[in-house]
Amino acid sequence: MKAIVVTDEAAGTAGMTLMERPEPEPALNDVVVQVHASGFVPTELAWPSTWTDRLGRDRTPSIPGHELAGVVSALGYGTTGLSVGQRVFGLTDWTRDGTLAEYVAVEARNLAPLPGDVDFAVGASLPISGLTAWQGLFDHGRLRTGQSVLVHGAAGAVGSMVTQLAREFGAYVIGTGRAADRQAALDFGAHEFVDLGSEALEDVGGVDLVFDVIGGDIGKRSAGLIRAGGTLVSVVGPSEARPADGLAIDFVVMPDRIQLGEIVQRVRDGRLRTNIGNVADLDDAVAALNPTKRITGKTIIRARS
Ligand SMILES: NC(=O)c1ccc[n+]([C@@H]2O[C@H](COP(=O)([O-])OP(=O)(O)OC[C@H]3O[C@@H](n4cnc5c(N)ncnc54)[C@H](OP(=O)(O)O)[C@@H]3O)[C@@H](O)[C@H]2O)c1
Protein backbone atom coordinates (compact mmCIF):
# COMPACT_ATOMS: atom_id res chain seq x y z
CA MET A 1 0.00 0.00 0.00
CA LYS A 2 1.01 3.65 -0.36
CA ALA A 3 1.93 5.43 2.88
CA ILE A 4 3.71 8.50 4.18
CA VAL A 5 6.73 7.37 6.17
CA VAL A 6 9.14 9.12 8.55
CA THR A 7 12.51 7.81 9.72
CA ASP A 8 14.40 10.95 10.80
CA GLU A 9 13.12 12.83 13.85
CA ALA A 10 15.37 15.85 13.28
CA ALA A 11 14.03 16.37 9.74
CA GLY A 12 10.43 17.05 10.87
CA THR A 13 7.77 17.11 8.16
CA ALA A 14 10.48 17.76 5.54
CA GLY A 15 11.63 14.16 6.14
CA MET A 16 8.27 12.67 5.06
CA THR A 17 8.36 10.37 2.04
CA LEU A 18 5.66 8.56 0.10
CA MET A 19 6.51 4.89 -0.27
CA GLU A 20 5.16 1.35 -0.53
CA ARG A 21 4.60 -0.40 2.82
CA PRO A 22 3.05 -3.79 3.63
CA GLU A 23 -0.67 -3.69 4.38
CA PRO A 24 -1.33 -4.00 8.14
CA GLU A 25 -2.67 -7.20 9.68
CA PRO A 26 -5.47 -6.85 12.27
CA ALA A 27 -4.41 -7.87 15.80
CA LEU A 28 -6.79 -9.08 18.52
CA ASN A 29 -9.89 -6.81 18.69
CA ASP A 30 -8.62 -4.71 15.76
CA VAL A 31 -10.22 -3.73 12.53
CA VAL A 32 -8.34 -2.82 9.39
CA VAL A 33 -9.76 0.35 7.86
CA GLN A 34 -9.41 1.35 4.23
CA VAL A 35 -8.56 4.99 4.85
CA HIS A 36 -10.55 7.50 2.80
CA ALA A 37 -9.30 10.61 4.61
CA SER A 38 -6.81 11.36 7.37
CA GLY A 39 -6.04 14.31 9.61
CA PHE A 40 -2.59 15.34 10.85
CA VAL A 41 -1.55 17.49 13.81
CA PRO A 42 1.53 19.57 12.84
CA THR A 43 3.33 18.90 16.14
CA GLU A 44 2.97 15.11 15.83
CA LEU A 45 6.53 14.53 14.69
CA ALA A 46 7.79 16.00 17.99
CA TRP A 47 5.83 13.43 20.04
CA PRO A 48 7.97 10.52 21.37
CA SER A 49 5.21 8.05 20.39
CA THR A 50 5.91 8.74 16.70
CA TRP A 51 9.39 7.30 17.15
CA THR A 52 9.19 4.66 19.87
CA ASP A 53 6.74 1.99 21.00
CA ARG A 54 5.35 1.62 24.53
CA LEU A 55 8.59 0.02 25.71
CA GLY A 56 10.67 2.87 24.31
CA ARG A 57 12.02 0.80 21.40
CA ASP A 58 12.67 2.44 18.04
CA ARG A 59 9.65 1.84 15.80
CA THR A 60 10.81 3.62 12.65
CA PRO A 61 9.99 3.66 9.80
CA SER A 62 6.71 4.92 11.18
CA ILE A 63 3.55 6.15 9.48
CA PRO A 64 2.21 9.37 11.06
CA GLY A 65 -1.42 10.57 11.27
CA HIS A 66 -3.79 9.41 14.01
CA GLU A 67 -7.28 10.37 12.94
CA LEU A 68 -9.23 8.95 10.06
CA ALA A 69 -12.47 8.32 8.29
CA GLY A 70 -12.84 5.24 6.13
CA VAL A 71 -14.44 1.85 5.62
CA VAL A 72 -13.75 -1.33 7.62
CA SER A 73 -12.05 -3.86 5.35
CA ALA A 74 -11.13 -6.68 7.79
CA LEU A 75 -11.76 -7.78 11.37
CA GLY A 76 -9.24 -9.20 13.83
CA TYR A 77 -9.86 -12.20 16.07
CA GLY A 78 -12.50 -11.44 18.69
CA THR A 79 -13.54 -8.10 17.24
CA THR A 80 -17.13 -7.11 17.93
CA GLY A 81 -19.24 -4.04 17.34
CA LEU A 82 -18.14 -3.19 13.79
CA SER A 83 -18.52 -5.02 10.49
CA VAL A 84 -16.72 -5.18 7.16
CA GLY A 85 -18.02 -2.45 4.84
CA GLN A 86 -19.04 -0.12 7.69
CA ARG A 87 -18.15 3.60 7.50
CA VAL A 88 -16.17 4.64 10.57
CA PHE A 89 -14.12 7.49 11.98
CA GLY A 90 -11.91 7.91 15.03
CA LEU A 91 -8.56 8.06 16.67
CA THR A 92 -5.74 5.52 16.27
CA ASP A 93 -3.07 4.48 18.79
CA TRP A 94 -0.20 6.97 19.08
CA THR A 95 2.44 4.21 19.25
CA ARG A 96 1.34 2.24 16.16
CA ASP A 97 1.51 3.00 12.46
CA GLY A 98 -1.01 5.72 11.64
CA THR A 99 -3.48 6.95 9.11
CA LEU A 100 -1.46 8.67 6.35
CA ALA A 101 -1.77 5.45 4.38
CA GLU A 102 -4.24 3.45 2.33
CA TYR A 103 -4.94 1.05 5.23
CA VAL A 104 -4.49 1.15 9.01
CA ALA A 105 -5.03 -1.39 11.80
CA VAL A 106 -6.82 0.06 14.83
CA GLU A 107 -8.65 -1.23 17.88
CA ALA A 108 -12.37 -1.32 17.06
CA ARG A 109 -13.27 0.42 20.33
CA ASN A 110 -11.39 3.54 19.17
CA LEU A 111 -13.79 4.06 16.27
CA ALA A 112 -17.39 5.21 15.90
CA PRO A 113 -19.82 4.75 13.01
CA LEU A 114 -19.65 7.60 10.49
CA PRO A 115 -23.16 8.48 9.29
CA GLY A 116 -23.68 8.15 5.52
CA ASP A 117 -24.40 11.87 5.07
CA VAL A 118 -21.03 12.98 6.54
CA ASP A 119 -18.21 13.33 4.04
CA PHE A 120 -15.03 11.36 4.78
CA ALA A 121 -12.91 14.56 4.82
CA VAL A 122 -15.23 16.06 7.42
CA GLY A 123 -15.16 12.83 9.45
CA ALA A 124 -11.36 12.80 9.44
CA SER A 125 -11.21 16.40 10.67
CA LEU A 126 -13.18 15.71 13.84
CA PRO A 127 -11.56 13.08 16.08
CA ILE A 128 -8.52 14.87 17.53
CA SER A 129 -9.87 18.44 17.57
CA GLY A 130 -13.40 17.45 18.55
CA LEU A 131 -12.49 14.99 21.30
CA THR A 132 -9.78 17.28 22.69
CA ALA A 133 -12.25 20.15 22.92
CA TRP A 134 -14.99 17.98 24.42
CA GLN A 135 -12.75 16.32 27.01
CA GLY A 136 -11.00 19.58 27.96
CA LEU A 137 -14.24 21.48 28.49
CA PHE A 138 -16.48 18.84 30.02
CA ASP A 139 -14.35 15.99 31.49
CA HIS A 140 -11.40 18.01 32.77
CA GLY A 141 -12.70 21.61 32.88
CA ARG A 142 -16.13 20.62 34.29
CA LEU A 143 -17.68 23.56 32.50
CA ARG A 144 -21.02 24.78 33.81
CA THR A 145 -23.58 26.87 31.95
CA GLY A 146 -23.03 30.59 32.50
CA GLN A 147 -19.31 30.29 33.21
CA SER A 148 -16.69 32.23 31.26
CA VAL A 149 -14.06 30.51 29.11
CA LEU A 150 -10.86 31.97 27.69
CA VAL A 151 -9.99 29.98 24.55
CA HIS A 152 -6.47 30.44 23.24
CA GLY A 153 -5.95 29.90 19.50
CA ALA A 154 -9.72 30.19 19.07
CA ALA A 155 -9.62 30.06 15.27
CA GLY A 156 -7.31 27.00 15.17
CA ALA A 157 -8.30 23.36 14.79
CA VAL A 158 -8.85 22.63 18.50
CA GLY A 159 -9.74 26.21 19.49
CA SER A 160 -12.57 26.53 16.97
CA MET A 161 -14.18 23.37 18.38
CA VAL A 162 -13.71 24.61 21.95
CA THR A 163 -15.26 27.97 21.06
CA GLN A 164 -18.34 26.43 19.43
CA LEU A 165 -18.95 23.75 22.08
CA ALA A 166 -18.50 26.22 24.96
CA ARG A 167 -20.84 28.72 23.32
CA GLU A 168 -23.48 26.05 22.64
CA PHE A 169 -23.21 24.99 26.29
CA GLY A 170 -24.09 28.51 27.43
CA ALA A 171 -20.66 29.82 28.38
CA TYR A 172 -19.33 33.34 27.81
CA VAL A 173 -16.44 32.81 25.37
CA ILE A 174 -13.38 35.00 24.95
CA GLY A 175 -11.17 33.87 22.08
CA THR A 176 -7.53 34.77 21.52
CA GLY A 177 -5.06 34.44 18.66
CA ARG A 178 -3.43 36.37 15.83
CA ALA A 179 -4.93 39.66 14.62
CA ALA A 180 -5.86 38.00 11.30
CA ASP A 181 -8.01 35.44 13.13
CA ARG A 182 -10.34 37.89 14.92
CA GLN A 183 -13.27 37.54 12.52
CA ALA A 184 -12.92 33.76 12.22
CA ALA A 185 -12.98 33.39 16.02
CA LEU A 186 -16.06 35.63 16.30
CA ASP A 187 -17.73 33.62 13.50
CA PHE A 188 -17.09 30.41 15.46
CA GLY A 189 -19.02 32.00 18.33
CA ALA A 190 -16.57 33.91 20.54
CA HIS A 191 -18.25 36.87 22.24
CA GLU A 192 -14.95 38.78 22.36
CA PHE A 193 -11.47 38.40 20.88
CA VAL A 194 -8.04 39.32 22.20
CA ASP A 195 -5.24 39.80 19.67
CA LEU A 196 -2.29 38.35 21.57
CA GLY A 197 0.10 40.43 19.45
CA SER A 198 -1.28 43.84 20.40
CA GLU A 199 -3.78 43.55 23.25
CA ALA A 200 -3.15 42.81 26.92
CA LEU A 201 -4.37 39.40 28.02
CA GLU A 202 -4.64 40.72 31.56
CA ASP A 203 -7.42 43.15 30.47
CA VAL A 204 -9.73 40.12 30.14
CA GLY A 205 -10.17 40.13 33.93
CA GLY A 206 -11.25 36.93 35.72
CA VAL A 207 -12.49 33.77 33.96
CA ASP A 208 -13.69 30.36 35.19
CA LEU A 209 -11.84 28.26 32.63
CA VAL A 210 -8.82 28.76 30.39
CA PHE A 211 -8.35 26.33 27.49
CA ASP A 212 -4.71 26.61 26.47
CA VAL A 213 -3.36 25.33 23.13
CA ILE A 214 -0.35 27.68 23.10
CA GLY A 215 1.53 27.27 26.40
CA GLY A 216 4.77 29.05 27.37
CA ASP A 217 4.36 32.64 28.52
CA ILE A 218 0.69 32.74 27.41
CA GLY A 219 -0.11 29.72 29.57
CA LYS A 220 1.81 31.15 32.50
CA ARG A 221 0.04 34.53 32.35
CA SER A 222 -3.32 32.81 31.97
CA ALA A 223 -3.00 31.16 35.38
CA GLY A 224 -3.39 34.59 36.98
CA LEU A 225 -6.77 35.11 35.26
CA ILE A 226 -8.49 32.09 36.82
CA ARG A 227 -11.18 32.90 39.37
CA ALA A 228 -11.39 31.01 42.67
CA GLY A 229 -12.49 27.45 41.96
CA GLY A 230 -11.65 27.72 38.26
CA THR A 231 -9.46 25.54 36.02
CA LEU A 232 -6.54 26.00 33.66
CA VAL A 233 -6.76 23.22 31.08
CA SER A 234 -3.68 22.73 28.91
CA VAL A 235 -3.21 20.43 25.93
CA VAL A 236 0.42 21.49 25.45
CA GLY A 237 1.95 20.01 28.58
CA PRO A 238 1.92 21.10 32.21
CA SER A 239 1.55 24.84 32.71
CA GLU A 240 4.52 26.68 34.23
CA ALA A 241 2.16 28.45 36.65
CA ARG A 242 -0.90 27.29 38.57
CA PRO A 243 -4.02 29.28 39.47
CA ALA A 244 -3.77 30.64 43.04
CA ASP A 245 -7.10 29.06 44.03
CA GLY A 246 -7.95 26.64 41.26
CA LEU A 247 -6.80 23.59 39.32
CA ALA A 248 -4.23 23.19 36.56
CA ILE A 249 -4.80 20.14 34.38
CA ASP A 250 -2.96 18.90 31.31
CA PHE A 251 -4.10 15.88 29.37
CA VAL A 252 -3.73 13.89 26.16
CA VAL A 253 -6.91 13.19 24.20
CA MET A 254 -8.41 9.68 24.52
CA PRO A 255 -10.54 7.73 22.04
CA ASP A 256 -14.24 7.81 22.99
CA ARG A 257 -16.99 6.35 20.81
CA ILE A 258 -19.86 8.04 22.63
CA GLN A 259 -18.25 11.47 22.49
CA LEU A 260 -17.48 10.98 18.77
CA GLY A 261 -21.19 10.29 18.30
CA GLU A 262 -22.10 13.52 20.11
CA ILE A 263 -19.64 15.50 18.01
CA VAL A 264 -20.71 14.11 14.62
CA GLN A 265 -24.38 14.60 15.48
CA ARG A 266 -23.69 18.30 16.10
CA VAL A 267 -21.96 18.52 12.71
CA ARG A 268 -24.97 16.89 11.02
CA ASP A 269 -27.51 19.22 12.59
CA GLY A 270 -25.44 22.37 12.03
CA ARG A 271 -24.48 23.14 15.63
CA LEU A 272 -20.79 22.43 14.97
CA ARG A 273 -18.75 23.53 11.97
CA THR A 274 -15.50 21.77 11.23
CA ASN A 275 -12.39 23.78 10.40
CA ILE A 276 -10.69 22.34 7.31
CA GLY A 277 -7.97 24.45 5.71
CA ASN A 278 -6.60 22.36 2.88
CA VAL A 279 -7.46 18.99 1.32
CA ALA A 280 -4.85 17.09 -0.70
CA ASP A 281 -4.47 13.56 -2.11
CA LEU A 282 -2.03 11.07 -0.56
CA ASP A 283 0.21 11.48 -3.64
CA ASP A 284 0.53 15.20 -2.84
CA ALA A 285 0.59 14.84 0.97
CA VAL A 286 4.29 15.62 1.49
CA ALA A 287 3.89 19.03 -0.19
CA ALA A 288 0.57 19.71 1.55
CA LEU A 289 2.06 18.92 4.97
CA ASN A 290 5.03 21.23 4.24
CA PRO A 291 3.14 24.43 3.39
CA THR A 292 5.12 27.45 2.25
CA LYS A 293 2.53 29.92 3.57
CA ARG A 294 0.35 30.13 6.69
CA ILE A 295 -2.54 27.65 6.60
CA THR A 296 -5.53 28.07 8.87
CA GLY A 297 -7.60 25.02 9.76
CA LYS A 298 -6.75 21.37 9.46
CA THR A 299 -4.98 19.79 6.51
CA ILE A 300 -6.84 16.67 5.39
CA ILE A 301 -5.22 14.02 3.22
CA ARG A 302 -7.50 11.93 1.00
CA ALA A 303 -6.27 8.38 0.42
CA ARG A 304 -9.16 7.61 -1.95
CA SER A 305 -11.13 10.03 -4.07
N1 LIG B 1 -2.88 17.09 24.39
C1 LIG B 1 -3.63 16.73 23.37
O1 LIG B 1 -4.34 15.73 23.44
C2 LIG B 1 -3.68 17.58 22.12
C3 LIG B 1 -4.66 17.33 21.17
C4 LIG B 1 -4.72 18.15 20.03
C5 LIG B 1 -3.79 19.17 19.87
N2 LIG B 1 -2.83 19.35 20.83
C6 LIG B 1 -1.85 20.45 20.69
O2 LIG B 1 -2.57 21.67 20.67
C7 LIG B 1 -1.85 22.60 19.90
C8 LIG B 1 -2.81 23.26 18.91
O3 LIG B 1 -3.24 22.30 17.97
P1 LIG B 1 -4.18 22.71 16.77
O4 LIG B 1 -4.34 21.51 15.92
O5 LIG B 1 -5.38 23.41 17.27
O6 LIG B 1 -3.22 23.79 16.02
P2 LIG B 1 -3.63 25.01 15.11
O7 LIG B 1 -4.76 24.66 14.20
O8 LIG B 1 -2.37 25.50 14.51
O9 LIG B 1 -4.21 26.10 16.16
C9 LIG B 1 -3.41 26.85 17.02
C10 LIG B 1 -3.86 28.31 16.88
O10 LIG B 1 -3.20 29.10 17.87
C11 LIG B 1 -2.53 30.17 17.21
N3 LIG B 1 -1.33 30.54 17.95
C12 LIG B 1 -0.29 29.74 18.29
N4 LIG B 1 0.65 30.44 18.97
C13 LIG B 1 0.17 31.69 19.04
C14 LIG B 1 0.69 32.89 19.62
N5 LIG B 1 1.86 32.93 20.25
N6 LIG B 1 -0.06 34.03 19.52
C15 LIG B 1 -1.24 34.01 18.87
N7 LIG B 1 -1.78 32.92 18.31
C16 LIG B 1 -1.07 31.78 18.40
C17 LIG B 1 -2.18 29.61 15.85
O11 LIG B 1 -1.85 30.60 14.94
P3 LIG B 1 -0.59 30.30 13.93
O12 LIG B 1 -1.04 29.18 13.07
O13 LIG B 1 -0.39 31.58 13.20
O14 LIG B 1 0.57 29.93 14.82
C18 LIG B 1 -3.47 28.88 15.52
O15 LIG B 1 -4.48 29.75 15.08
C19 LIG B 1 -0.70 21.85 19.24
O16 LIG B 1 0.49 22.09 19.98
C20 LIG B 1 -1.10 20.40 19.39
O17 LIG B 1 -0.01 19.51 19.48
C21 LIG B 1 -2.75 18.58 21.94
The ligand as an SDF file (V2000), in Angstrom:
LIG
                    3D

 48 52  0  0  0  0  0  0  0  0999 V2000
   -2.8770   17.0920   24.3890 N   0  0  0  0  0  0  0  0  0  0  0  0
   -3.6350   16.7290   23.3730 C   0  0  0  0  0  0  0  0  0  0  0  0
   -4.3410   15.7310   23.4360 O   0  0  0  0  0  0  0  0  0  0  0  0
   -3.6750   17.5790   22.1240 C   0  0  0  0  0  0  0  0  0  0  0  0
   -4.6630   17.3280   21.1700 C   0  0  0  0  0  0  0  0  0  0  0  0
   -4.7180   18.1480   20.0330 C   0  0  0  0  0  0  0  0  0  0  0  0
   -3.7920   19.1700   19.8720 C   0  0  0  0  0  0  0  0  0  0  0  0
   -2.8310   19.3500   20.8260 N   0  0  0  0  0  0  0  0  0  0  0  0
   -1.8520   20.4460   20.6940 C   0  0  0  0  0  0  0  0  0  0  0  0
   -2.5690   21.6690   20.6730 O   0  0  0  0  0  0  0  0  0  0  0  0
   -1.8510   22.6020   19.8980 C   0  0  0  0  0  0  0  0  0  0  0  0
   -2.8110   23.2550   18.9050 C   0  0  0  0  0  0  0  0  0  0  0  0
   -3.2410   22.2970   17.9690 O   0  0  0  0  0  0  0  0  0  0  0  0
   -4.1820   22.7140   16.7690 P   0  0  0  0  0  0  0  0  0  0  0  0
   -4.3380   21.5060   15.9180 O   0  0  0  0  0  0  0  0  0  0  0  0
   -5.3780   23.4110   17.2740 O   0  0  0  0  0  0  0  0  0  0  0  0
   -3.2220   23.7870   16.0160 O   0  0  0  0  0  0  0  0  0  0  0  0
   -3.6340   25.0120   15.1110 P   0  0  0  0  0  0  0  0  0  0  0  0
   -4.7640   24.6580   14.2050 O   0  0  0  0  0  0  0  0  0  0  0  0
   -2.3700   25.4990   14.5110 O   0  0  0  0  0  0  0  0  0  0  0  0
   -4.2110   26.1020   16.1560 O   0  0  0  0  0  0  0  0  0  0  0  0
   -3.4080   26.8510   17.0190 C   0  0  0  0  0  0  0  0  0  0  0  0
   -3.8620   28.3100   16.8800 C   0  0  0  0  0  0  0  0  0  0  0  0
   -3.1970   29.0970   17.8740 O   0  0  0  0  0  0  0  0  0  0  0  0
   -2.5300   30.1740   17.2080 C   0  0  0  0  0  0  0  0  0  0  0  0
   -1.3260   30.5360   17.9490 N   0  0  0  0  0  0  0  0  0  0  0  0
   -0.2910   29.7400   18.2950 C   0  0  0  0  0  0  0  0  0  0  0  0
    0.6470   30.4350   18.9710 N   0  0  0  0  0  0  0  0  0  0  0  0
    0.1740   31.6950   19.0380 C   0  0  0  0  0  0  0  0  0  0  0  0
    0.6870   32.8920   19.6170 C   0  0  0  0  0  0  0  0  0  0  0  0
    1.8640   32.9260   20.2500 N   0  0  0  0  0  0  0  0  0  0  0  0
   -0.0560   34.0310   19.5170 N   0  0  0  0  0  0  0  0  0  0  0  0
   -1.2410   34.0100   18.8750 C   0  0  0  0  0  0  0  0  0  0  0  0
   -1.7770   32.9150   18.3090 N   0  0  0  0  0  0  0  0  0  0  0  0
   -1.0680   31.7800   18.3950 C   0  0  0  0  0  0  0  0  0  0  0  0
   -2.1810   29.6060   15.8510 C   0  0  0  0  0  0  0  0  0  0  0  0
   -1.8520   30.6020   14.9380 O   0  0  0  0  0  0  0  0  0  0  0  0
   -0.5930   30.2980   13.9300 P   0  0  0  0  0  0  0  0  0  0  0  0
   -1.0420   29.1850   13.0690 O   0  0  0  0  0  0  0  0  0  0  0  0
   -0.3930   31.5750   13.2030 O   0  0  0  0  0  0  0  0  0  0  0  0
    0.5670   29.9340   14.8240 O   0  0  0  0  0  0  0  0  0  0  0  0
   -3.4730   28.8770   15.5170 C   0  0  0  0  0  0  0  0  0  0  0  0
   -4.4840   29.7510   15.0780 O   0  0  0  0  0  0  0  0  0  0  0  0
   -0.6970   21.8470   19.2410 C   0  0  0  0  0  0  0  0  0  0  0  0
    0.4880   22.0870   19.9840 O   0  0  0  0  0  0  0  0  0  0  0  0
   -1.1000   20.3950   19.3850 C   0  0  0  0  0  0  0  0  0  0  0  0
   -0.0110   19.5130   19.4830 O   0  0  0  0  0  0  0  0  0  0  0  0
   -2.7520   18.5780   21.9450 C   0  0  0  0  0  0  0  0  0  0  0  0
  1  2  1  0
  2  3  2  0
  2  4  1  0
  4  5  1  0
  4 48  2  0
  5  6  2  0
  6  7  1  0
  7  8  2  0
  8  9  1  0
  8 48  1  0
  9 10  1  0
  9 46  1  0
 10 11  1  0
 11 12  1  0
 11 44  1  0
 12 13  1  0
 13 14  1  0
 14 15  2  0
 14 16  1  0
 14 17  1  0
 17 18  1  0
 18 19  2  0
 18 20  1  0
 18 21  1  0
 21 22  1  0
 22 23  1  0
 23 24  1  0
 23 42  1  0
 24 25  1  0
 25 26  1  0
 25 36  1  0
 26 27  1  0
 26 35  1  0
 27 28  2  0
 28 29  1  0
 29 30  1  0
 29 35  2  0
 30 31  1  0
 30 32  2  0
 32 33  1  0
 33 34  2  0
 34 35  1  0
 36 37  1  0
 36 42  1  0
 37 38  1  0
 38 39  2  0
 38 40  1  0
 38 41  1  0
 42 43  1  0
 44 45  1  0
 44 46  1  0
 46 47  1  0
M  CHG  2   8   1  16  -1
M  END
$$$$
